[in-house]
Amino acid sequence: MLAVLLISDWLPWTAGGILVSSIWIAISAARARKRSRAFSASALEMGLALEGGTWSDPRKAPHLNTTPFTKGSAKTFRNVMTGSSIGLHVSLFDYSYVVSDGRNSRTCAQTVASFSKTGMQLPEFQMGPKGLLQEFGDALFHANINFDSHADFSRRYQVRSFTQEKLVSCSLAEGLDPKQEWRLEGSEETLIVYRAGKRVKPEDLRVFLDETARLASSFLSLGNCKRLAA
């Protein structure tokens, strides 16, 4: 009898939890569909192709070998848009993953711009505002690069390289706004630009593309970009 009473007391809470979870899932799905429809309209306006949750042609997919794409779980790509900009193949997409310390977990979601070109060989590196770059896990065990010629840049930003090279762009060092908290990462044929934990509103995608293309162009400019011995 006691067991029956305990179960009868427990069932309403369980049913309520299931109901709340179901409502949240339904709301999240509706928001995702609304965002995808808005992305489709923005892609059309910008002359980009909306491909959904992956790249229709794997040969045109960017090389995503940097830390956000190799750590965590539940890695998800959404609203992949492809086209060209500044003479490079460009992809805009939403990317999320889950990180956990064993007791707590959180979802990191951001809108990412990637710029790729066949034959381009970037050293593997990460660049981001000081303090925020600390979450890059094993990046702590790799070389932190400082630039004596750009003391203010070195004070505000960290650059870490996973190779025996470091890549410097003077114009980028002068033009980065620390308030924007841009992160740039490179590996092989791909440069990615994003703000960690920031998803772009569909109506702001044009501005996002223009800003990231400007940063990519500055970083990859032959006139301002050079490799130095580490």
TAVENRA-V650056 format. One record per run of one state. SS is the DSSP state (hx for helix, st for strand, lp for the rest). FROM is the first residue (numbers start at 1). TO is the last residue. If there is no record, write none. Layout:
BEGIN
SS,FROM,TO
SS,FROM,TO
END
This chain:
BEGIN
lp,1,1
hx,2,46
lp,47,48
st,49,52
lp,53,57
hx,58,60
lp,61,66
hx,67,69
lp,70,72
st,73,85
lp,86,87
st,88,100
lp,101,104
st,105,116
lp,117,121
st,122,129
lp,130,131
hx,132,135
lp,136,136
hx,137,141
lp,142,142
st,143,145
lp,146,147
hx,148,156
st,157,161
lp,162,164
st,165,169
hx,170,175
lp,176,177
hx,178,180
lp,181,182
st,183,188
lp,189,189
st,190,194
lp,195,201
hx,202,220
lp,221,224
st,225,229
lp,230,230
END
